[in-house]
Amino acid sequence: MWRHAIKPRPRWKDTVVEQGLVFPMTDLPDGTETPYWNESAWYEVTMDEVLHLERVTEELYEMCRHAASVMAAGDRFSDTQLGLAPGTLPLVRESLKRDDLSVYARFDLAWSGAEPKMLEINGDTPTGLVESAVIQWNWLEDVFPDADQWNSVHDRLVKWWAEHLAAGHFPGNEAHFFNSGAETSGEEAMTVAYLRDTAAMAGLATYGHEIEDLGWDSGRRAFVDWGGRPIRTAFKLYPWEDMLDDEFGRYVLAGLEPEPVRWIEPIWKTMLSTKAILPVLWELYPDHPNLLPAYFDDPGDLLEWVAKPLHGREGSNIRIHTVAGAEDHIHDGPYDTATMVYQEWHPLPSYDGNRAVIGSWIVDGVAAGMMVRESDGPITDYYARFVPHAIGTSPRPDQETIQQWLAE
């Protein structure tokens, strides 16, 4: 993979806002701004590299599904050990047994051209979706109209909704979409609005809400929207570990619904949104080329390590310990650090001082595309930049070829 400097398009900021990216800039602590969407550079990958990343991504996802079953079995881990509300794991086991519908997930990979290393997976509430599926594709069409990009995210999302609609999996042919009104950057609302659009394109009737407006009808023993409409299928960009601690969580945990809501993502995805999966994967697949050694509670024999809370986002509450460092690098945050997971420290590759991490997308169990975020420091945090990519010397496939890929 290579990083190239390039001149941004005229009016690039207005362009990406018009296309749906509500925060092209990131506010800095000193009151200034820096680009979040950074098109003063682009990353070039080869088709062979893309094919390898696809294989790795799909293999890792199958391994994570296996790890989820092990974690949920109940003979080794308790709800509390996994940072979850009491009574969660029985529901996870039932969800796995039913093979409840799941649409997407995102791996974060450290990759410098050799074997990618899994840093973590966000299987419950991944963001970066609009930038990946829409904004960088539109950039490609403007800047390199004859080139290709590893990016079938949008087509696969629409296909997923359409197939399950045709199979009768959405009662009333409708779905509700929830984001938190407490999130003020607009990122979550933007992501949910985009996913709602993909469902509407597939033919579903859709309704958008803030999660704070979710209601409970005690007479019908059913979740309802603000207008009293029963909710049968719902996508939510809100972490399960928080949902189960909220007021409505007791209704889910107590099994009070005669016809439970089909939540997307399903509750089994709690296993793929906790860092606890990292040491479980290493135990199940020791010395796997795409895994890093990871352990519960202490670093074991690791000389250099990263300590991560069970639940955390954007690098919060991470501690990095290196042999060369005079003191540990600590990134403060709001998450609970009572239980930590220790993973071998694997520095991100640096491209002229820009440390890049690959976000590798899964849609319906299939590797669907990538995103690149880069940061100045060792942690990919709130101030990271999104940089588009293209496949070098790879002509864009025709529509017939694209449809064959989607059908595979």
ABEGO torsion letter per residue (X at the ends): XBBBBBBBBBGAAAAAAAAGBABABBBBAAGBBBBABBAABBBBBBAAAAAAAAAAAAAAAAAAAAAAAAAAAGAABBAAAAGBBBGAAAAAAAAAAAGBBBABBBBBBBBAGBBBBBABBBAABBBGAAAAAAAAAAAAAAABAABBBBBAAAAAAAAAAAAAAAAGABBGGBBBBBBBAABAAGAAAAAAAAAAAAAAAAGBBBBBBBAAABBBBAAAGBBBBAAGBBBABBBBBBBAAAAAABAAAAAAAAGABABBBBBOBBAAAAAAABAAAAAAAAAABBGBAABBBBBBGBAEABABBBBBBABBBGGBGBBBBBAABABBBBBBBABBAABBBBBBBBBBBBBGGBBBBBBBBBBGGBBAEBBBBBBABABBBAABBBBBBBBBGBBBBBAAAAAAAAAX
